[in-house]
Amino acid sequence: MHPGPWTEDEFFALGECINRVELLDGGLWVSPGPHMSHQAIAYRLHRLMEEAAGAAGLMVYRAINLRIQADTILIPDVVVVDDRVPPSICAEAGDTALVAEILSPSSTTMDRVTKRHIYAAARIDWYLLVDPGLPDYQEVKLTLCRRNGDSYVEAATAKGDEPLVFEQPFAVEIHPRPLSR
């Protein structure tokens, strides 16, 4: 039992874990490690974005610590940050251009509602929600949202053979079907 809220120092003292542990307003959010298909989608998405993001002066990471504010550190599936920022234990929301979350059985509400609200309030301009077609991970749907004040509005969607094409924060075309193979 831990008395009171967790601090960032206590959170980082936990070290690396098999489970995904995030710090949310001083409380811990623990979820199981991602399904292998979830990991494969994150890897393919990272690979598809890497070159285009690099050309725009951005760096793509998978599952890194992202400080939203003091005592709130989340771990998005994919994070795109300004490439001038030196590597650290934690990326900062203010240096982040886009976050992507891949739905999983243990995080659907967190990703669709809670994290979406938190990222928008932290002024992260772009949010990519990847619905992998649960429970069998067969039909990926991509929803790109852009920030409008403290919330997101849908900018584009794609599924099946329809490509998701966007110009901001970098120009890229992503085809959903190959993400789930």
C-alpha positions in Angstrom: 0.0 0.0 0.0 1.3 3.4 -0.9 0.3 6.4 1.3 -1.0 9.4 -0.7 -0.3 10.4 -4.3 2.7 9.1 -6.2 5.4 11.6 -7.2 7.3 11.5 -10.4 10.4 10.4 -8.5 8.6 7.5 -7.0 7.0 6.6 -10.3 10.4 6.5 -12.1 11.9 4.5 -9.1 9.6 1.7 -10.0 11.9 1.0 -13.0 10.9 -0.9 -16.1 7.9 -3.3 -15.8 6.3 -6.0 -17.9 3.0 -4.2 -17.4 2.4 -0.7 -18.7 2.3 1.6 -15.7 1.3 5.2 -16.1 1.1 8.1 -13.6 -2.2 10.0 -13.7 -2.6 12.9 -11.3 -0.5 11.1 -8.7 -2.3 7.7 -9.1 -1.0 4.7 -11.0 -2.8 3.2 -14.0 -1.6 -0.3 -14.6 -2.5 -2.4 -17.7 -1.2 -5.6 -19.0 1.5 -5.6 -21.6 0.1 -5.2 -25.2 -1.0 -8.2 -27.3 1.5 -9.2 -29.9 -0.8 -7.9 -32.7 -1.0 -4.6 -30.9 2.8 -4.4 -30.8 3.0 -5.3 -34.5 0.7 -2.5 -35.4 2.7 0.0 -33.4 5.9 -1.2 -35.1 4.4 -0.9 -38.6 2.9 2.5 -37.8 6.2 3.8 -36.5 8.0 2.5 -39.6 5.5 4.1 -41.9 5.8 7.5 -40.2 9.5 7.6 -39.5 10.9 8.9 -42.9 8.1 11.5 -43.4 8.3 12.8 -39.8 12.1 13.0 -40.1 11.9 15.1 -43.2 9.7 17.5 -41.2 12.2 17.8 -38.3 10.3 15.3 -36.1 11.3 12.0 -34.4 9.0 9.0 -34.0 9.1 6.9 -30.8 7.1 3.9 -29.5 5.8 3.6 -26.0 7.9 6.3 -24.3 7.1 8.3 -21.2 5.3 11.5 -22.0 5.0 14.2 -19.3 1.6 15.9 -19.6 2.0 17.9 -16.4 3.5 17.4 -13.0 2.6 14.0 -11.7 1.0 12.9 -15.0 3.1 10.7 -17.2 1.4 8.6 -19.9 2.9 6.1 -22.3 1.3 6.5 -25.7 1.8 3.7 -28.3 3.5 6.2 -30.7 4.8 9.7 -30.0 6.1 12.2 -32.5 8.3 14.9 -31.0 10.5 17.8 -32.2 13.8 16.2 -33.2 15.8 19.0 -31.6 14.8 17.8 -28.2 17.6 15.8 -26.5 16.8 12.3 -25.5 15.6 12.0 -21.9 13.7 9.7 -19.6 10.6 11.6 -20.6 9.3 13.6 -23.5 7.3 16.8 -22.8 3.8 17.5 -24.1 5.0 20.9 -25.3 7.5 19.2 -27.7 5.0 16.7 -29.0 3.3 17.1 -32.4 1.3 13.9 -32.5 0.4 10.9 -30.2 -1.2 7.7 -31.4 -3.0 5.2 -29.3 -4.0 1.7 -30.4 -7.1 0.4 -28.7 -6.7 -2.8 -26.7 -9.3 -4.6 -24.5 -7.8 -3.2 -21.3 -7.5 0.4 -22.6 -10.5 1.2 -24.9 -12.2 3.7 -22.6 -8.9 5.2 -21.5 -7.8 5.8 -25.1 -11.2 6.9 -26.5 -12.1 9.2 -23.7 -9.6 9.9 -20.9 -6.4 10.1 -22.9 -8.0 12.0 -25.7 -9.2 14.7 -23.3 -5.8 14.8 -21.5 -3.8 15.2 -24.7 -6.1 17.9 -26.0 -5.9 19.8 -22.7 -2.1 19.5 -22.9 -2.2 21.2 -26.3 -0.9 18.3 -28.4 -2.2 19.2 -31.8 -2.8 15.8 -33.4 -4.2 12.5 -32.0 -4.3 9.3 -34.1 -6.6 6.7 -32.7 -6.1 3.2 -34.1 -8.9 0.7 -33.8 -7.4 -2.6 -34.6 -10.7 -4.4 -35.0 -11.0 -6.0 -31.7 -11.1 -8.8 -30.6 -9.4 -10.5 -33.6 -7.1 -7.6 -34.8 -8.2 -8.0 -38.4 -9.8 -4.7 -39.6 -7.8 -1.6 -38.7 -9.6 1.7 -38.7 -7.6 5.0 -38.4 -9.1 8.2 -37.0 -6.9 11.3 -37.2 -8.1 14.2 -34.9 -6.8 17.7 -34.8 -7.0 19.8 -31.7 -9.7 22.5 -31.5 -9.3 24.3 -28.2 -9.3 21.8 -25.4 -10.9 19.0 -27.5 -10.3 17.1 -30.8 -12.3 17.2 -33.9 -12.1 14.4 -36.5 -9.9 15.4 -39.4 -9.8 12.1 -41.4 -10.6 8.4 -41.2 -9.6 5.4 -43.2 -10.2 1.6 -43.1 -9.6 -1.3 -45.3 -7.9 -0.2 -48.5 -8.7 3.5 -48.0 -5.5 5.5 -47.3 -5.3 8.0 -44.4 -3.6 11.0 -46.0 -2.5 14.0 -44.0 -0.2 16.9 -44.4 0.2 18.0 -40.8 2.2 17.6 -38.7 4.0 15.9 -41.6 3.0 14.6 -45.0 2.2 10.9 -45.0 -0.2 8.3 -46.4 -1.0 5.3 -44.3 -2.9 2.3 -45.5 -4.8 0.5 -42.7 -4.9 -3.0 -44.1 -1.2 -3.7 -44.1 -1.0 -2.6 -40.4 -3.0 -5.7 -39.4 -1.3 -8.4 -41.4 
